[in-house]
Amino acid sequence: MPENDAVVIDSLYKRFDDFVAVDNVSLRVAKGEIFGFLGPNGAGKSTTIRILCGLLGPTSGKATVSGFDVATQPEQVKKSIGYMSQKFSLYGDLTVEENLNFFAGIYGVPREKREERKQFAVNMANLQQRRGELTANLPGGWKQRLALGCAILHEPPILFLDEPTSGVDPIARRSFWDLIYDLSAAGQTIFVTTHYMDEAEYCHRVALMYKGKVIAMNTPRALKQELGVKSMEDVFINEIEKQEAQAS
């Protein structure tokens, strides 16, 4: 794998009985890149993410994450990534501090580094005044920040965010993207799935996924320029209509 590639997918295919969830997907994500995976529910985004996280084996094809093969080295893959889902994976009956302690243990953060990493997460998420508060009582945007902090406690080089802004207000969404930019600037690779078309504008590159296939991939600006449109929503509608016309 080239030295500057964090994720490499080559002809990835995943079938569940007669249903093809991921259909011959190939792409590369560079280190430090914010790569967006866009598409409606059922497009195959989350299935691809599960394969890349070592949670699901591909039917055929190959994928490597941090140089590790997702099919033959899933445990090494899991140690090299952080993962955050739209449900945030937090324990509401634990305080902010207790959630940080729990995930530091789960991720195997060395005891001598735990306080330093917890403090980093708290500062990043601006939760200094809420460490003793029950997580269930936090507003959605603060839960989102805490979930991100927990996902990076072990300093993973690659971060997978699966619909991370679902269900939070627009101001919290924009604030969350500021954090993503900071992590990317520090060298972390961010692989994010979303169905919010405006969020594509925040990514360095995006792949549009529909019915298991990547139907377009480039920078947001280039995709819009190619079609002569002003928004990523227009790009997506145009590409879907093109796919439907070819299929009919």
TAGITA-V752460 format. One record per residue. N is the residue number from 1. RES is the residue in one letter. PSI is psi in whole degrees, -180 to 180 (none if undefined). Layout:
# TAGITA-V752460
N;RES;PSI  N;RES;PSI
This chain:
# TAGITA-V752460
1;M;132  2;P;146  3;E;-30  4;N;5  5;D;128  6;A;-37  7;V;131  8;V;125  9;I;128  10;D;109  11;S;46  12;L;134  13;Y;132  14;K;122  15;R;137  16;F;103  17;D;-115  18;D;1  19;F;126  20;V;110  21;A;-35  22;V;122  23;D;93  24;N;52  25;V;132  26;S;133  27;L;165  28;R;142  29;V;124  30;A;156  31;K;134  32;G;-1  33;E;145  34;I;108  35;F;124  36;G;136  37;F;106  38;L;149  39;G;162  40;P;169  41;N;137  42;G;5  43;A;-18  44;G;3  45;K;-53  46;S;-35  47;T;-43  48;T;-44  49;I;-43  50;R;-37  51;I;-45  52;L;-26  53;C;2  54;G;18  55;L;-15  56;L;132  57;G;143  58;P;153  59;T;-41  60;S;173  61;G;-176  62;K;149  63;A;139  64;T;142  65;V;121  66;S;30  67;G;-4  68;F;138  69;D;125  70;V;-25  71;A;-37  72;T;-15  73;Q;48  74;P;-33  75;E;-39  76;Q;-37  77;V;-48  78;K;-33  79;K;-20  80;S;3  81;I;159  82;G;149  83;Y;135  84;M;127  85;S;172  86;Q;-20  87;K;-2  88;F;-19  89;S;34  90;L;162  91;Y;110  92;G;-27  93;D;4  94;L;153  95;T;171  96;V;-48  97;E;-43  98;E;-36  99;N;-43  100;L;-43  101;N;-43  102;F;-50  103;F;-30  104;A;-38  105;G;-44  106;I;-42  107;Y;-1  108;G;32  109;V;125  110;P;141  111;R;-36  112;E;-13  113;K;-5  114;R;-45  115;E;-41  116;E;-45  117;R;-38  118;K;-42  119;Q;-39  120;F;-46  121;A;-42  122;V;-44  123;N;-43  124;M;-42  125;A;-2  126;N;45  127;L;21  128;Q;-38  129;Q;3  130;R;14  131;R;-32  132;G;4  133;E;142  134;L;135  135;T;-35  136;A;-26  137;N;-4  138;L;143  139;P;161  140;G;-43  141;G;-35  142;W;-36  143;K;-41  144;Q;-45  145;R;-41  146;L;-42  147;A;-40  148;L;-43  149;G;-41  150;C;-36  151;A;-20  152;I;12  153;L;-36  154;H;14  155;E;53  156;P;141  157;P;-21  158;I;135  159;L;125  160;F;122  161;L;110  162;D;104  163;E;52  164;P;-18  165;T;9  166;S;128  167;G;6  168;V;158  169;D;161  170;P;-36  171;I;-42  172;A;-36  173;R;-46  174;R;-40  175;S;-38  176;F;-40  177;W;-30  178;D;-40  179;L;-41  180;I;-42  181;Y;-41  182;D;-43  183;L;-41  184;S;-42  185;A;-28  186;A;-1  187;G;-4  188;Q;144  189;T;132  190;I;121  191;F;110  192;V;134  193;T;144  194;T;155  195;H;5  196;Y;111  197;M;-31  198;D;-26  199;E;-19  200;A;-30  201;E;-23  202;Y;-13  203;C;152  204;H;-44  205;R;157  206;V;150  207;A;128  208;L;123  209;M;136  210;Y;125  211;K;44  212;G;-8  213;K;149  214;V;114  215;I;-12  216;A;148  217;M;128  218;N;-173  219;T;152  220;P;-42  221;R;-45  222;A;-40  223;L;-41  224;K;-40  225;Q;-39  226;E;-36  227;L;-7  228;G;37  229;V;170  230;K;-17  231;S;158  232;M;-26  233;E;-42  234;D;-40  235;V;-48  236;F;-44  237;I;-43  238;N;-45  239;E;-37  240;I;-44  241;E;-38  242;K;-43  243;Q;-42  244;E;-38  245;A;-38  246;Q;-32  247;A;-22  248;S;none
